[in-house]
């Protein structure tokens, strides 16, 4: 039982405090999220990836294999969900929405924090490969799937 409390206190509670504070701030004070989102997307995320990757001691072949595994997993999910969507005769916008929701993970932001709290700084390098791969897939295949669903 003390292990569960320790995990809660060191992993979940800090995240719940941050999310709760953000919720309260948004609830009682209307802020424009665009400047913060742009700063995080264009400055902070690339800086985090660069610093983490340049200071890691994990072999490049392991990163390559993890990258290929993430790409293969996403593509396999796309194929499986496409087949299921066709069998269920979903309308193209619904099928595209289902593909987008199932194939791509939101592995940044909270995912990186949870990884660091749960597994330490060394594990963040692996999580960042997943984060970068997911972003590459979302900004290429994901854009195609979203546009395909809209144009039908």
N, CA, C and O atoms as a GROMACS GRO file, in nm:
protein
  608
    1UNK      N    1   0.082  -0.120   0.000
    1UNK     CA    2   0.000   0.000   0.000
    1UNK      C    3   0.086   0.126   0.000
    1UNK      O    4   0.049   0.226  -0.061
    2UNK      N    5   0.202   0.121   0.068
    2UNK     CA    6   0.288   0.240   0.072
    2UNK      C    7   0.347   0.269  -0.066
    2UNK      O    8   0.375   0.384  -0.098
    3UNK      N    9   0.366   0.165  -0.149
    3UNK     CA   10   0.415   0.186  -0.286
    3UNK      C   11   0.312   0.265  -0.367
    3UNK      O   12   0.348   0.356  -0.441
    4UNK      N   13   0.185   0.230  -0.352
    4UNK     CA   14   0.079   0.301  -0.423
    4UNK      C   15   0.072   0.447  -0.377
    4UNK      O   16   0.057   0.537  -0.459
    5UNK      N   17   0.082   0.470  -0.247
    5UNK     CA   18   0.081   0.607  -0.196
    5UNK      C   19   0.203   0.684  -0.245
    5UNK      O   20   0.192   0.802  -0.278
    6UNK      N   21   0.318   0.619  -0.250
    6UNK     CA   22   0.439   0.684  -0.300
    6UNK      C   23   0.424   0.722  -0.446
    6UNK      O   24   0.461   0.833  -0.485
    7UNK      N   25   0.370   0.633  -0.528
    7UNK     CA   26   0.348   0.662  -0.669
    7UNK      C   27   0.249   0.778  -0.682
    7UNK      O   28   0.271   0.869  -0.763
    8UNK      N   29   0.143   0.775  -0.605
    8UNK     CA   30   0.045   0.883  -0.611
    8UNK      C   31   0.110   1.016  -0.572
    8UNK      O   32   0.090   1.117  -0.640
    9UNK      N   33   0.187   1.015  -0.464
    9UNK     CA   34   0.246   1.139  -0.413
    9UNK      C   35   0.355   1.194  -0.505
    9UNK      O   36   0.371   1.315  -0.515
   10UNK      N   37   0.430   1.107  -0.573
   10UNK     CA   38   0.542   1.155  -0.654
   10UNK      C   39   0.511   1.167  -0.802
   10UNK      O   40   0.580   1.240  -0.874
   11UNK      N   41   0.409   1.098  -0.850
   11UNK     CA   42   0.379   1.101  -0.993
   11UNK      C   43   0.247   1.172  -1.021
   11UNK      O   44   0.243   1.269  -1.096
   12UNK      N   45   0.140   1.125  -0.961
   12UNK     CA   46   0.007   1.177  -0.994
   12UNK      C   47  -0.027   1.309  -0.926
   12UNK      O   48  -0.082   1.399  -0.990
   13UNK      N   49   0.005   1.322  -0.799
   13UNK     CA   50  -0.031   1.444  -0.726
   13UNK      C   51   0.031   1.570  -0.786
   13UNK      O   52  -0.040   1.669  -0.803
   14UNK      N   53   0.161   1.570  -0.821
   14UNK     CA   54   0.215   1.692  -0.884
   14UNK      C   55   0.143   1.728  -1.014
   14UNK      O   56   0.120   1.846  -1.041
   15UNK      N   57   0.108   1.628  -1.092
   15UNK     CA   58   0.036   1.656  -1.216
   15UNK      C   59  -0.104   1.708  -1.189
   15UNK      O   60  -0.152   1.799  -1.257
   16UNK      N   61  -0.170   1.650  -1.090
   16UNK     CA   62  -0.304   1.695  -1.054
   16UNK      C   63  -0.301   1.839  -1.004
   16UNK      O   64  -0.394   1.916  -1.030
   17UNK      N   65  -0.196   1.876  -0.933
   17UNK     CA   66  -0.184   2.014  -0.883
   17UNK      C   67  -0.167   2.110  -1.001
   17UNK      O   68  -0.231   2.215  -1.004
   18UNK      N   69  -0.081   2.075  -1.096
   18UNK     CA   70  -0.059   2.162  -1.212
   18UNK      C   71  -0.187   2.174  -1.294
   18UNK      O   72  -0.226   2.285  -1.332
   19UNK      N   73  -0.253   2.062  -1.322
   19UNK     CA   74  -0.376   2.065  -1.400
   19UNK      C   75  -0.485   2.142  -1.325
   19UNK      O   76  -0.559   2.221  -1.384
   20UNK      N   77  -0.495   2.121  -1.195
   20UNK     CA   78  -0.594   2.192  -1.115
   20UNK      C   79  -0.568   2.342  -1.112
   20UNK      O   80  -0.662   2.421  -1.122
   21UNK      N   81  -0.442   2.381  -1.099
   21UNK     CA   82  -0.408   2.524  -1.099
   21UNK      C   83  -0.442   2.587  -1.234
   21UNK      O   84  -0.494   2.698  -1.240
   22UNK      N   85  -0.411   2.515  -1.343
   22UNK     CA   86  -0.443   2.566  -1.477
   22UNK      C   87  -0.595   2.577  -1.495
   22UNK      O   88  -0.644   2.674  -1.553
   23UNK      N   89  -0.668   2.479  -1.446
   23UNK     CA   90  -0.814   2.484  -1.454
   23UNK      C   91  -0.869   2.605  -1.379
   23UNK      O   92  -0.952   2.680  -1.432
   24UNK      N   93  -0.821   2.625  -1.256
   24UNK     CA   94  -0.870   2.737  -1.177
   24UNK      C   95  -0.834   2.871  -1.241
   24UNK      O   96  -0.914   2.964  -1.241
   25UNK      N   97  -0.713   2.880  -1.296
   25UNK     CA   98  -0.672   3.003  -1.363
   25UNK      C   99  -0.763   3.031  -1.483
   25UNK      O  100  -0.807   3.144  -1.504
   26UNK      N  101  -0.791   2.927  -1.562
   26UNK     CA  102  -0.878   2.944  -1.677
   26UNK      C  103  -1.022   2.972  -1.639
   26UNK      O  104  -1.094   3.042  -1.710
   27UNK      N  105  -1.064   2.917  -1.527
   27UNK     CA  106  -1.203   2.934  -1.483
   27UNK      C  107  -1.230   3.076  -1.434
   27UNK      O  108  -1.336   3.132  -1.460
   28UNK      N  109  -1.134   3.135  -1.363
   28UNK     CA  110  -1.157   3.264  -1.299
   28UNK      C  111  -1.090   3.381  -1.372
   28UNK      O  112  -1.111   3.497  -1.338
   29UNK      N  113  -1.010   3.349  -1.470
   29UNK     CA  114  -0.944   3.456  -1.544
   29UNK      C  115  -0.933   3.414  -1.690
   29UNK      O  116  -0.871   3.312  -1.721
   30UNK      N  117  -0.991   3.490  -1.778
   30UNK     CA  118  -0.988   3.458  -1.920
   30UNK      C  119  -0.853   3.498  -1.977
   30UNK      O  120  -0.819   3.616  -1.984
   31UNK      N  121  -0.776   3.398  -2.019
   31UNK     CA  122  -0.646   3.423  -2.079
   31UNK      C  123  -0.648   3.379  -2.224
   31UNK      O  124  -0.720   3.286  -2.261
   32UNK      N  125  -0.570   3.446  -2.306
   32UNK     CA  126  -0.554   3.407  -2.445
   32UNK      C  127  -0.446   3.298  -2.449
   32UNK      O  128  -0.329   3.327  -2.421
   33UNK      N  129  -0.481   3.175  -2.484
   33UNK     CA  130  -0.383   3.068  -2.482
   33UNK      C  131  -0.288   3.069  -2.602
   33UNK      O  132  -0.188   2.998  -2.601
   34UNK      N  133  -0.315   3.148  -2.705
   34UNK     CA  134  -0.234   3.146  -2.827
   34UNK      C  135  -0.088   3.180  -2.803
   34UNK      O  136  -0.002   3.108  -2.855
   35UNK      N  137  -0.052   3.285  -2.728
   35UNK     CA  138   0.090   3.313  -2.709
   35UNK      C  139   0.164   3.201  -2.635
   35UNK      O  140   0.277   3.167  -2.670
   36UNK      N  141   0.100   3.144  -2.535
   36UNK     CA  142   0.164   3.034  -2.462
   36UNK      C  143   0.178   2.910  -2.549
   36UNK      O  144   0.281   2.843  -2.547
   37UNK      N  145   0.075   2.880  -2.626
   37UNK     CA  146   0.081   2.763  -2.715
   37UNK      C  147   0.188   2.782  -2.821
   37UNK      O  148   0.262   2.688  -2.851
   38UNK      N  149   0.197   2.901  -2.879
   38UNK     CA  150   0.300   2.928  -2.980
   38UNK      C  151   0.440   2.918  -2.921
   38UNK      O  152   0.530   2.862  -2.984
   39UNK      N  153   0.458   2.971  -2.802
   39UNK     CA  154   0.588   2.963  -2.736
   39UNK      C  155   0.625   2.819  -2.708
   39UNK      O  156   0.739   2.778  -2.732
   40UNK      N  157   0.530   2.741  -2.658
   40UNK     CA  158   0.558   2.600  -2.630
   40UNK      C  159   0.587   2.523  -2.757
   40UNK      O  160   0.679   2.440  -2.760
   41UNK      N  161   0.510   2.548  -2.863
   41UNK     CA  162   0.524   2.472  -2.987
   41UNK      C  163   0.651   2.507  -3.062
   41UNK      O  164   0.723   2.417  -3.107
   42UNK      N  165   0.680   2.635  -3.077
   42UNK     CA  166   0.791   2.678  -3.161
   42UNK      C  167   0.923   2.697  -3.088
   42UNK      O  168   1.028   2.699  -3.152
   43UNK      N  169   0.920   2.712  -2.956
   43UNK     CA  170   1.043   2.738  -2.883
   43UNK      C  171   1.075   2.632  -2.778
   43UNK      O  172   1.182   2.572  -2.780
   44UNK      N  173   0.982   2.609  -2.688
   44UNK     CA  174   1.012   2.522  -2.574
   44UNK      C  175   1.022   2.374  -2.613
   44UNK      O  176   1.113   2.305  -2.568
   45UNK      N  177   0.930   2.324  -2.695
   45UNK     CA  178   0.936   2.182  -2.734
   45UNK      C  179   1.062   2.150  -2.813
   45UNK      O  180   1.129   2.051  -2.781
   46UNK      N  181   1.098   2.228  -2.915
   46UNK     CA  182   1.224   2.197  -2.984
   46UNK      C  183   1.346   2.209  -2.893
   46UNK      O  184   1.441   2.131  -2.905
   47UNK      N  185   1.345   2.306  -2.801
   47UNK     CA  186   1.457   2.320  -2.708
   47UNK      C  187   1.466   2.199  -2.616
   47UNK      O  188   1.576   2.149  -2.590
   48UNK      N  189   1.353   2.151  -2.568
   48UNK     CA  190   1.352   2.032  -2.483
   48UNK      C  191   1.407   1.911  -2.558
   48UNK      O  192   1.487   1.835  -2.504
   49UNK      N  193   1.363   1.893  -2.681
   49UNK     CA  194   1.410   1.780  -2.761
   49UNK      C  195   1.560   1.793  -2.786
   49UNK      O  196   1.633   1.695  -2.769
   50UNK      N  197   1.606   1.910  -2.825
   50UNK     CA  198   1.748   1.930  -2.854
   50UNK      C  199   1.835   1.904  -2.732
   50UNK      O  200   1.932   1.829  -2.739
   51UNK      N  201   1.801   1.965  -2.620
   51UNK     CA  202   1.882   1.949  -2.498
   51UNK      C  203   1.880   1.804  -2.451
   51UNK      O  204   1.985   1.749  -2.416
   52UNK      N  205   1.765   1.742  -2.450
   52UNK     CA  206   1.757   1.603  -2.404
   52UNK      C  207   1.834   1.509  -2.494
   52UNK      O  208   1.905   1.421  -2.445
   53UNK      N  209   1.821   1.526  -2.625
   53UNK     CA  210   1.890   1.436  -2.717
   53UNK      C  211   2.041   1.460  -2.718
   53UNK      O  212   2.118   1.365  -2.736
   54UNK      N  213   2.083   1.583  -2.698
   54UNK     CA  214   2.226   1.612  -2.701
   54UNK      C  215   2.296   1.570  -2.572
   54UNK      O  216   2.419   1.558  -2.570
   55UNK      N  217   2.221   1.548  -2.467
   55UNK     CA  218   2.283   1.509  -2.340
   55UNK      C  219   2.258   1.363  -2.303
   55UNK      O  220   2.297   1.320  -2.194
   56UNK      N  221   2.195   1.288  -2.391
   56UNK     CA  222   2.165   1.148  -2.359
   56UNK      C  223   2.281   1.058  -2.400
   56UNK      O  224   2.359   1.092  -2.490
   57UNK      N  225   2.292   0.945  -2.335
   57UNK     CA  226   2.398   0.850  -2.368
   57UNK      C  227   2.341   0.721  -2.428
   57UNK      O  228   2.409   0.618  -2.430
   58UNK      N  229   2.220   0.726  -2.477
   58UNK     CA  230   2.158   0.609  -2.536
   58UNK      C  231   2.206   0.594  -2.680
   58UNK      O  232   2.218   0.694  -2.752
   59UNK      N  233   2.232   0.472  -2.722
   59UNK     CA  234   2.287   0.446  -2.855
   59UNK      C  235   2.187   0.485  -2.964
   59UNK      O  236   2.066   0.471  -2.947
   60UNK      N  237   2.241   0.533  -3.075
   60UNK     CA  238   2.158   0.580  -3.185
   60UNK      C  239   2.077   0.467  -3.248
   60UNK      O  240   1.966   0.491  -3.295
   61UNK      N  241   2.129   0.345  -3.248
   61UNK     CA  242   2.053   0.234  -3.308
   61UNK      C  243   1.927   0.203  -3.229
   61UNK      O  244   1.826   0.162  -3.286
   62UNK      N  245   1.932   0.222  -3.098
   62UNK     CA  246   1.812   0.201  -3.016
   62UNK      C  247   1.708   0.308  -3.049
   62UNK      O  248   1.589   0.278  -3.058
   63UNK      N  249   1.753   0.432  -3.067
   63UNK     CA  250   1.660   0.537  -3.106
   63UNK      C  251   1.598   0.506  -3.242
   63UNK      O  252   1.477   0.524  -3.260
   64UNK      N  253   1.679   0.460  -3.336
   64UNK     CA  254   1.628   0.426  -3.468
   64UNK      C  255   1.524   0.316  -3.464
   64UNK      O  256   1.421   0.323  -3.531
   65UNK      N  257   1.552   0.213  -3.384
   65UNK     CA  258   1.456   0.103  -3.372
   65UNK      C  259   1.326   0.149  -3.307
   65UNK      O  260   1.218   0.106  -3.347
   66UNK      N  261   1.336   0.235  -3.206
   66UNK     CA  262   1.216   0.287  -3.140
   66UNK      C  263   1.136   0.373  -3.237
   66UNK      O  264   1.013   0.366  -3.240
   67UNK      N  265   1.204   0.455  -3.316
   67UNK     CA  266   1.138   0.537  -3.417
   67UNK      C  267   1.062   0.449  -3.516
   67UNK      O  268   0.945   0.474  -3.544
   68UNK      N  269   1.128   0.347  -3.568
   68UNK     CA  270   1.064   0.256  -3.664
   68UNK      C  271   0.947   0.181  -3.601
   68UNK      O  272   0.845   0.158  -3.666
   69UNK      N  273   0.962   0.142  -3.474
   69UNK     CA  274   0.853   0.074  -3.404
   69UNK      C  275   0.731   0.165  -3.392
   69UNK      O  276   0.618   0.121  -3.414
   70UNK      N  277   0.753   0.292  -3.356
   70UNK     CA  278   0.641   0.386  -3.344
   70UNK      C  279   0.572   0.408  -3.478
   70UNK      O  280   0.449   0.410  -3.486
   71UNK      N  281   0.651   0.425  -3.585
   71UNK     CA  282   0.593   0.445  -3.718
   71UNK      C  283   0.514   0.321  -3.759
   71UNK      O  284   0.401   0.332  -3.807
   72UNK      N  285   0.573   0.204  -3.740
   72UNK     CA  286   0.504   0.080  -3.778
   72UNK      C  287   0.377   0.061  -3.696
   72UNK      O  288   0.274   0.018  -3.750
   73UNK      N  289   0.382   0.091  -3.568
   73UNK     CA  290   0.263   0.078  -3.483
   73UNK      C  291   0.152   0.173  -3.530
   73UNK      O  292   0.037   0.132  -3.542
   74UNK      N  293   0.187   0.298  -3.557
   74UNK     CA  294   0.086   0.393  -3.604
   74UNK      C  295   0.026   0.348  -3.736
   74UNK      O  296  -0.096   0.354  -3.754
   75UNK      N  297   0.110   0.302  -3.829
   75UNK     CA  298   0.058   0.258  -3.959
   75UNK      C  299  -0.029   0.134  -3.945
   75UNK      O  300  -0.132   0.122  -4.012
   76UNK      N  301   0.010   0.042  -3.857
   76UNK     CA  302  -0.071  -0.078  -3.833
   76UNK      C  303  -0.208  -0.040  -3.775
   76UNK      O  304  -0.310  -0.095  -3.816
   77UNK      N  305  -0.209   0.052  -3.682
   77UNK     CA  306  -0.335   0.098  -3.625
   77UNK      C  307  -0.421   0.163  -3.733
   77UNK      O  308  -0.542   0.141  -3.737
   78UNK      N  309  -0.360   0.242  -3.821
   78UNK     CA  310  -0.434   0.306  -3.929
   78UNK      C  311  -0.498   0.201  -4.019
   78UNK      O  312  -0.614   0.213  -4.057
   79UNK      N  313  -0.422   0.097  -4.053
   79UNK     CA  314  -0.475  -0.009  -4.139
   79UNK      C  315  -0.591  -0.081  -4.070
   79UNK      O  316  -0.697  -0.101  -4.130
   80UNK      N  317  -0.571  -0.120  -3.945
   80UNK     CA  318  -0.675  -0.194  -3.871
   80UNK      C  319  -0.802  -0.110  -3.858
   80UNK      O  320  -0.912  -0.159  -3.883
   81UNK      N  321  -0.787   0.016  -3.818
   81UNK     CA  322  -0.904   0.102  -3.798
   81UNK      C  323  -0.970   0.135  -3.932
   81UNK      O  324  -1.092   0.151  -3.938
   82UNK      N  325  -0.892   0.147  -4.038
   82UNK     CA  326  -0.950   0.170  -4.172
   82UNK      C  327  -1.038   0.053  -4.212
   82UNK      O  328  -1.148   0.072  -4.265
   83UNK      N  329  -0.989  -0.068  -4.188
   83UNK     CA  330  -1.068  -0.186  -4.221
   83UNK      C  331  -1.195  -0.191  -4.136
   83UNK      O  332  -1.303  -0.218  -4.188
   84UNK      N  333  -1.180  -0.165  -4.005
   84UNK     CA  334  -1.297  -0.164  -3.919
   84UNK      C  335  -1.397  -0.056  -3.959
   84UNK      O  336  -1.518  -0.080  -3.959
   85UNK      N  337  -1.347   0.062  -3.993
   85UNK     CA  338  -1.435   0.171  -4.036
   85UNK      C  339  -1.510   0.137  -4.164
   85UNK      O  340  -1.627   0.170  -4.179
   86UNK      N  341  -1.441   0.069  -4.258
   86UNK     CA  342  -1.506   0.028  -4.382
   86UNK      C  343  -1.612  -0.078  -4.356
   86UNK      O  344  -1.720  -0.075  -4.414
   87UNK      N  345  -1.580  -0.172  -4.267
   87UNK     CA  346  -1.678  -0.277  -4.235
   87UNK      C  347  -1.799  -0.220  -4.164
   87UNK      O  348  -1.910  -0.271  -4.180
   88UNK      N  349  -1.780  -0.116  -4.086
   88UNK     CA  350  -1.891  -0.053  -4.014
   88UNK      C  351  -1.962   0.050  -4.101
   88UNK      O  352  -2.061   0.110  -4.059
   89UNK      N  353  -1.911   0.071  -4.223
   89UNK     CA  354  -1.968   0.166  -4.320
   89UNK      C  355  -1.980   0.308  -4.261
   89UNK      O  356  -2.084   0.373  -4.272
   90UNK      N  357  -1.873   0.352  -4.199
   90UNK     CA  358  -1.870   0.486  -4.143
   90UNK      C  359  -1.860   0.589  -4.253
   90UNK      O  360  -1.795   0.566  -4.355
   91UNK      N  361  -1.923   0.702  -4.232
   91UNK     CA  362  -1.909   0.815  -4.325
   91UNK      C  363  -1.763   0.861  -4.323
   91UNK      O  364  -1.698   0.852  -4.219
   92UNK      N  365  -1.710   0.911  -4.435
   92UNK     CA  366  -1.569   0.952  -4.439
   92UNK      C  367  -1.525   1.047  -4.328
   92UNK      O  368  -1.417   1.027  -4.273
   93UNK      N  369  -1.604   1.150  -4.293
   93UNK     CA  370  -1.559   1.236  -4.182
   93UNK      C  371  -1.549   1.160  -4.049
   93UNK      O  372  -1.458   1.183  -3.970
   94UNK      N  373  -1.643   1.070  -4.026
   94UNK     CA  374  -1.641   0.992  -3.901
   94UNK      C  375  -1.524   0.894  -3.902
   94UNK      O  376  -1.456   0.876  -3.801
   95UNK      N  377  -1.500   0.831  -4.018
   95UNK     CA  378  -1.387   0.738  -4.030
   95UNK      C  379  -1.255   0.810  -4.007
   95UNK      O  380  -1.167   0.758  -3.939
   96UNK      N  381  -1.240   0.930  -4.064
   96UNK     CA  382  -1.116   1.006  -4.043
   96UNK      C  383  -1.100   1.047  -3.897
   96UNK      O  384  -0.990   1.042  -3.843
   97UNK      N  385  -1.209   1.088  -3.835
   97UNK     CA  386  -1.203   1.125  -3.693
   97UNK      C  387  -1.162   1.005  -3.608
   97UNK      O  388  -1.083   1.019  -3.515
   98UNK      N  389  -1.218   0.888  -3.639
   98UNK     CA  390  -1.182   0.767  -3.566
   98UNK      C  391  -1.035   0.734  -3.586
   98UNK      O  392  -0.966   0.698  -3.490
   99UNK      N  393  -0.986   0.746  -3.708
   99UNK     CA  394  -0.844   0.721  -3.735
   99UNK      C  395  -0.755   0.816  -3.657
   99UNK      O  396  -0.656   0.775  -3.596
  100UNK      N  397  -0.790   0.944  -3.660
  100UNK     CA  398  -0.708   1.043  -3.589
  100UNK      C  399  -0.706   1.016  -3.438
  100UNK      O  400  -0.602   1.030  -3.374
  101UNK      N  401  -0.821   0.978  -3.384
  101UNK     CA  402  -0.830   0.955  -3.239
  101UNK      C  403  -0.757   0.829  -3.195
  101UNK      O  404  -0.707   0.823  -3.083
  102UNK      N  405  -0.752   0.728  -3.281
  102UNK     CA  406  -0.692   0.601  -3.240
  102UNK      C  407  -0.545   0.589  -3.278
  102UNK      O  408  -0.469   0.523  -3.206
  103UNK      N  409  -0.503   0.649  -3.386
  103UNK     CA  410  -0.367   0.625  -3.436
  103UNK      C  411  -0.262   0.714  -3.372
  103UNK      O  412  -0.144   0.677  -3.368
  104UNK      N  413  -0.301   0.829  -3.323
  104UNK     CA  414  -0.201   0.925  -3.278
  104UNK      C  415  -0.216   0.954  -3.129
  104UNK      O  416  -0.326   0.980  -3.080
  105UNK      N  417  -0.104   0.948  -3.059
  105UNK     CA  418  -0.104   0.971  -2.914
  105UNK      C  419  -0.064   1.115  -2.883
  105UNK      O  420   0.015   1.175  -2.956
  106UNK      N  421  -0.117   1.167  -2.778
  106UNK     CA  422  -0.072   1.295  -2.724
  106UNK      C  423   0.038   1.263  -2.624
  106UNK      O  424   0.016   1.260  -2.503
  107UNK      N  425   0.158   1.240  -2.677
  107UNK     CA  426   0.266   1.192  -2.592
  107UNK      C  427   0.352   1.304  -2.534
  107UNK      O  428   0.450   1.278  -2.465
  108UNK      N  429   0.316   1.426  -2.562
  108UNK     CA  430   0.392   1.538  -2.506
  108UNK      C  431   0.331   1.588  -2.379
  108UNK      O  432   0.248   1.521  -2.317
  109UNK      N  433   0.370   1.705  -2.340
  109UNK     CA  434   0.317   1.774  -2.223
  109UNK      C  435   0.310   1.684  -2.100
  109UNK      O  436   0.412   1.659  -2.036
  110UNK      N  437   0.194   1.635  -2.067
  110UNK     CA  438   0.181   1.553  -1.947
  110UNK      C  439   0.253   1.418  -1.960
  110UNK      O  440   0.304   1.366  -1.862
  111UNK      N  441   0.257   1.362  -2.082
  111UNK     CA  442   0.323   1.233  -2.101
  111UNK      C  443   0.470   1.239  -2.066
  111UNK      O  444   0.523   1.146  -2.005
  112UNK      N  445   0.538   1.346  -2.105
  112UNK     CA  446   0.680   1.360  -2.072
  112UNK      C  447   0.701   1.379  -1.922
  112UNK      O  448   0.796   1.326  -1.864
  113UNK      N  449   0.612   1.455  -1.860
  113UNK     CA  450   0.622   1.476  -1.715
  113UNK      C  451   0.600   1.347  -1.639
  113UNK      O  452   0.673   1.316  -1.545
  114UNK      N  453   0.499   1.271  -1.680
  114UNK     CA  454   0.472   1.144  -1.613
  114UNK      C  455   0.590   1.049  -1.630
  114UNK      O  456   0.628   0.981  -1.536
  115UNK      N  457   0.648   1.046  -1.749
  115UNK     CA  458   0.764   0.960  -1.773
  115UNK      C  459   0.879   0.997  -1.681
  115UNK      O  460   0.941   0.910  -1.622
  116UNK      N  461   0.907   1.126  -1.670
  116UNK     CA  462   1.018   1.168  -1.584
  116UNK      C  463   0.991   1.137  -1.437
  116UNK      O  464   1.079   1.088  -1.367
  117UNK      N  465   0.871   1.165  -1.391
  117UNK     CA  466   0.838   1.135  -1.252
  117UNK      C  467   0.842   0.985  -1.225
  117UNK      O  468   0.892   0.943  -1.120
  118UNK      N  469   0.791   0.906  -1.316
  118UNK     CA  470   0.779   0.762  -1.292
  118UNK      C  471   0.910   0.687  -1.316
  118UNK      O  472   0.941   0.593  -1.242
  119UNK      N  473   0.986   0.726  -1.418
  119UNK     CA  474   1.101   0.645  -1.459
  119UNK      C  475   1.234   0.717  -1.455
  119UNK      O  476   1.338   0.654  -1.475
  120UNK      N  477   1.235   0.847  -1.430
  120UNK     CA  478   1.360   0.921  -1.421
  120UNK      C  479   1.398   0.991  -1.550
  120UNK      O  480   1.333   0.973  -1.654
  121UNK      N  481   1.505   1.070  -1.542
  121UNK     CA  482   1.548   1.151  -1.656
  121UNK      C  483   1.594   1.067  -1.774
  121UNK      O  484   1.575   1.107  -1.890
  122UNK      N  485   1.654   0.952  -1.748
  122UNK     CA  486   1.702   0.868  -1.858
  122UNK      C  487   1.589   0.820  -1.948
  122UNK      O  488   1.607   0.806  -2.068
  123UNK      N  489   1.474   0.796  -1.890
  123UNK     CA  490   1.360   0.747  -1.968
  123UNK      C  491   1.299   0.857  -2.055
  123UNK      O  492   1.232   0.827  -2.154
  124UNK      N  493   1.322   0.983  -2.021
  124UNK     CA  494   1.265   1.093  -2.098
  124UNK      C  495   1.319   1.092  -2.240
  124UNK      O  496   1.248   1.130  -2.334
  125UNK      N  497   1.443   1.051  -2.259
  125UNK     CA  498   1.500   1.045  -2.394
  125UNK      C  499   1.419   0.949  -2.481
  125UNK      O  500   1.394   0.979  -2.598
  126UNK      N  501   1.378   0.837  -2.426
  126UNK     CA  502   1.296   0.742  -2.502
  126UNK      C  503   1.157   0.800  -2.528
  126UNK      O  504   1.102   0.784  -2.637
  127UNK      N  505   1.101   0.866  -2.428
  127UNK     CA  506   0.969   0.927  -2.445
  127UNK      C  507   0.975   1.038  -2.550
  127UNK      O  508   0.878   1.060  -2.623
  128UNK      N  509   1.087   1.109  -2.557
  128UNK     CA  510   1.100   1.215  -2.656
  128UNK      C  511   1.104   1.160  -2.798
  128UNK      O  512   1.054   1.225  -2.890
  129UNK      N  513   1.163   1.043  -2.817
  129UNK     CA  514   1.160   0.981  -2.950
  129UNK      C  515   1.015   0.953  -2.989
  129UNK      O  516   0.975   0.978  -3.103
  130UNK      N  517   0.938   0.902  -2.895
  130UNK     CA  518   0.795   0.878  -2.922
  130UNK      C  519   0.724   1.010  -2.950
  130UNK      O  520   0.641   1.016  -3.041
  131UNK      N  521   0.755   1.113  -2.875
  131UNK     CA  522   0.694   1.245  -2.892
  131UNK      C  523   0.726   1.302  -3.030
  131UNK      O  524   0.636   1.350  -3.100
  132UNK      N  525   0.853   1.297  -3.070
  132UNK     CA  526   0.894   1.350  -3.200
  132UNK      C  527   0.831   1.269  -3.313
  132UNK      O  528   0.782   1.325  -3.411
  133UNK      N  529   0.832   1.136  -3.298
  133UNK     CA  530   0.772   1.051  -3.401
  133UNK      C  531   0.623   1.078  -3.415
  133UNK      O  532   0.571   1.090  -3.526
  134UNK      N  533   0.555   1.088  -3.302
  134UNK     CA  534   0.411   1.118  -3.306
  134UNK      C  535   0.386   1.252  -3.375
  134UNK      O  536   0.293   1.263  -3.455
  135UNK      N  537   0.466   1.352  -3.343
  135UNK     CA  538   0.447   1.482  -3.406
  135UNK      C  539   0.473   1.477  -3.556
  135UNK      O  540   0.401   1.539  -3.633
  136UNK      N  541   0.575   1.403  -3.597
  136UNK     CA  542   0.602   1.390  -3.740
  136UNK      C  543   0.486   1.320  -3.810
  136UNK      O  544   0.444   1.360  -3.919
  137UNK      N  545   0.434   1.215  -3.748
  137UNK     CA  546   0.322   1.142  -3.809
  137UNK      C  547   0.195   1.227  -3.811
  137UNK      O  548   0.123   1.227  -3.911
  138UNK      N  549   0.167   1.298  -3.703
  138UNK     CA  550   0.047   1.383  -3.698
  138UNK      C  551   0.055   1.494  -3.801
  138UNK      O  552  -0.045   1.526  -3.867
  139UNK      N  553   0.173   1.553  -3.816
  139UNK     CA  554   0.188   1.666  -3.908
  139UNK      C  555   0.206   1.623  -4.054
  139UNK      O  556   0.223   1.709  -4.141
  140UNK      N  557   0.202   1.497  -4.081
  140UNK     CA  558   0.207   1.449  -4.220
  140UNK      C  559   0.085   1.362  -4.247
  140UNK      O  560  -0.009   1.405  -4.314
  141UNK      N  561   0.085   1.242  -4.196
  141UNK     CA  562  -0.026   1.149  -4.218
  141UNK      C  563  -0.154   1.203  -4.154
  141UNK      O  564  -0.262   1.192  -4.212
  142UNK      N  565  -0.143   1.259  -4.035
  142UNK     CA  566  -0.261   1.312  -3.966
  142UNK      C  567  -0.327   1.424  -4.043
  142UNK      O  568  -0.450   1.431  -4.050
  143UNK      N  569  -0.248   1.512  -4.101
  143UNK     CA  570  -0.304   1.622  -4.181
  143UNK      C  571  -0.376   1.564  -4.302
  143UNK      O  572  -0.485   1.610  -4.338
  144UNK      N  573  -0.316   1.464  -4.366
  144UNK     CA  574  -0.381   1.401  -4.481
  144UNK      C  575  -0.516   1.339  -4.439
  144UNK      O  576  -0.617   1.358  -4.506
  145UNK      N  577  -0.515   1.265  -4.328
  145UNK     CA  578  -0.639   1.200  -4.284
  145UNK      C  579  -0.746   1.302  -4.248
  145UNK      O  580  -0.864   1.283  -4.279
  146UNK      N  581  -0.706   1.411  -4.184
  146UNK     CA  582  -0.804   1.515  -4.148
  146UNK      C  583  -0.860   1.581  -4.274
  146UNK      O  584  -0.981   1.604  -4.283
  147UNK      N  585  -0.774   1.612  -4.370
  147UNK     CA  586  -0.820   1.675  -4.494
  147UNK      C  587  -0.907   1.579  -4.574
  147UNK      O  588  -1.006   1.621  -4.635
  148UNK      N  589  -0.871   1.452  -4.575
  148UNK     CA  590  -0.951   1.353  -4.648
  148UNK      C  591  -1.092   1.344  -4.590
  148UNK      O  592  -1.189   1.334  -4.665
  149UNK      N  593  -1.103   1.348  -4.460
  149UNK     CA  594  -1.235   1.340  -4.396
  149UNK      C  595  -1.318   1.463  -4.422
  149UNK      O  596  -1.441   1.456  -4.426
  150UNK      N  597  -1.253   1.575  -4.438
  150UNK     CA  598  -1.324   1.699  -4.461
  150UNK      C  599  -1.370   1.716  -4.605
  150UNK      O  600  -1.475   1.775  -4.631
  151UNK      N  601  -1.290   1.663  -4.699
  151UNK     CA  602  -1.321   1.684  -4.839
  151UNK      C  603  -1.429   1.590  -4.892
  151UNK      O  604  -1.483   1.610  -5.000
  152UNK      N  605  -1.459   1.486  -4.814
  152UNK     CA  606  -1.558   1.386  -4.862
  152UNK      C  607  -1.698   1.433  -4.844
  152UNK      O  608  -1.792   1.362  -4.880
   0.00000   0.00000   0.00000
